[in-house]
Amino acid sequence: MRRILILDSRDNIAVCLVDLEIGDVVEQDDISIKVLNKIPRGHKIATQVISKNDGVIKYGERMGHAVVPIAIGEHVHVHNILGDRLSSAQS
Amino acid sequence: MSEKLFAYLRDNGSWGLRNNVLVLPLHSALASTARTIADTSDGAVAISHDWSGEIDSDLRRILFTLSGYASNPNNYAVVFLIIGNAEEKSIIDGAQALGLKNFTVLSLPEIGSLEKLQSDALVVANKYVAEAKSQKRIEAPWSAIVLGLECGGSDALSGITANPALGVASDRLVELGATSVLGETTEILGAEHLLAARAIDPEVGKRIVAMVSRYEASINYEGIDIRGAQPSRGNIEGGLSTLEEKSLGAAKKAGNAPLTGVLEFGEKPLTPGLYFMDTPGHDIEQLAGFGAGHINVVVFTSGRGTPTGSAIMPTIKVSTNTPMYSAIPDLIDLDAGTIADGLETLAQVGDRIFAEIIEVANGKLTKAERGGHHEFALSRMYKTVISEY
């Protein structure tokens, strides 16, 4: 059973299909990722290193940018990325 | 791909995937009569609507919608029921200009009796049904498929299951030479620049950005701020981090193909490729716009499920999650929830949707067709927007 979903080969994130715990190792489709945070189902995990200001790529498209460096296996969400067009950093 | 398409060739060179005989009332007072005629006929269909000849700022949009709907290539023939006003004539003229050849107009004041109108219409409808049944499907090119992409009742899984899987199927069809049309202006807000970047030329890109700006201006005028703090708290809990991500999920129904053109509500695409049509988020109004734009098959993704169907376009329903599919199997044709459960890949579900579109195009009935779901609603606009239409 798949635990993460990579939507496009150009993506640097994957969508978690199950809740992932710190220390879990996801091995699937020639990749092996050590999970660095607790990540809920439906949320994103970094599958590549994302430098500060680099684009976050989902569906092969840019959906925002990193505001801090993001390591492989990290939870990718509102605490470390922002939209390019409209910020979701309110409250 | 060895699949072949078989469809009905129209005199004007367009292709129908169905051979409907449509009883179309051009005044709301004849809606029940139209329904009765269809129900008692040998297989005609009817729609009803609430327009009764009002002349207001929406008039052009309404006339255009009904002309386009009547001339959809899925219709073998149309029986118009009229009450005798000038606007009705302009709808019929418009339908002819858009390619309608087989039709009969029955006027209540000329016939002088509703009972006779009904019996005359039944004779005509049955004659057309018999003719339609004798027409054979012939092998058709891929350009015969004009697919409409719709979603309604979205959930947190829409953007990772049914929508991108539909995108896989849409991309394959576009690559083969078919046409695919994405709608719902509300749902691409925040992703229009990405669609614009895929435009085949800068002019098309400018048009889609302008279309979304026009919509934004109209909602601001109405004092509604639907953007606010997008994505919403619920979206963020579900894992969506940015507005672009949310709109990308909806736009994924259109895959990654280049954007060939931009269409006004109910406008028909003239060449194959991927298009965006300016439609409201309201599912049934959007379906009416798709019908008016000569779309001949629709795929509708849903998280909550819906019986919605069309009198003239087969509508394939795809669930975003397996529990919903299991709960209402009589309404949903395919399940894409298997992607979220890791049981199937996007490509596998995309293949299933693609195969289903071909089968339905070749005559397999959708669940909405079997259930006789024939929804229709006219779309009305704000005055500020109609002035630019």
Boltz contact constraints between the chains, C-beta under 6 A:
constraints:
  - contact:
      token1: [A, 1]
      token2: [B, 342]
      max_distance: 6.0
  - contact:
      token1: [A, 2]
      token2: [B, 342]
      max_distance: 6.0
  - contact:
      token1: [A, 7]
      token2: [B, 164]
      max_distance: 6.0
  - contact:
      token1: [A, 15]
      token2: [B, 160]
      max_distance: 6.0
  - contact:
      token1: [A, 17]
      token2: [B, 340]
      max_distance: 6.0
  - contact:
      token1: [A, 17]
      token2: [B, 342]
      max_distance: 6.0
  - contact:
      token1: [A, 42]
      token2: [B, 156]
      max_distance: 6.0
  - contact:
      token1: [A, 42]
      token2: [B, 238]
      max_distance: 6.0
  - contact:
      token1: [A, 42]
      token2: [B, 239]
      max_distance: 6.0
  - contact:
      token1: [A, 43]
      token2: [B, 239]
      max_distance: 6.0
  - contact:
      token1: [A, 59]
      token2: [B, 248]
      max_distance: 6.0
  - contact:
      token1: [A, 59]
      token2: [B, 252]
      max_distance: 6.0
  - contact:
      token1: [A, 61]
      token2: [B, 194]
      max_distance: 6.0
  - contact:
      token1: [A, 61]
      token2: [B, 248]
      max_distance: 6.0
  - contact:
      token1: [A, 63]
      token2: [B, 242]
      max_distance: 6.0
  - contact:
      token1: [A, 63]
      token2: [B, 244]
      max_distance: 6.0
  - contact:
      token1: [A, 63]
      token2: [B, 245]
      max_distance: 6.0
  - contact:
      token1: [A, 63]
      token2: [B, 248]
      max_distance: 6.0
  - contact:
      token1: [A, 64]
      token2: [B, 242]
      max_distance: 6.0
  - contact:
      token1: [A, 77]
      token2: [B, 241]
      max_distance: 6.0
  - contact:
      token1: [A, 78]
      token2: [B, 236]
      max_distance: 6.0
  - contact:
      token1: [A, 78]
      token2: [B, 241]
      max_distance: 6.0
  - contact:
      token1: [A, 81]
      token2: [B, 241]
      max_distance: 6.0
  - contact:
      token1: [A, 83]
      token2: [B, 242]
      max_distance: 6.0
  - contact:
      token1: [A, 83]
      token2: [B, 243]
      max_distance: 6.0
  - contact:
      token1: [A, 83]
      token2: [B, 244]
      max_distance: 6.0
  - contact:
      token1: [A, 86]
      token2: [B, 243]
      max_distance: 6.0
  - contact:
      token1: [A, 88]
      token2: [B, 242]
      max_distance: 6.0
  - contact:
      token1: [A, 90]
      token2: [B, 229]
      max_distance: 6.0
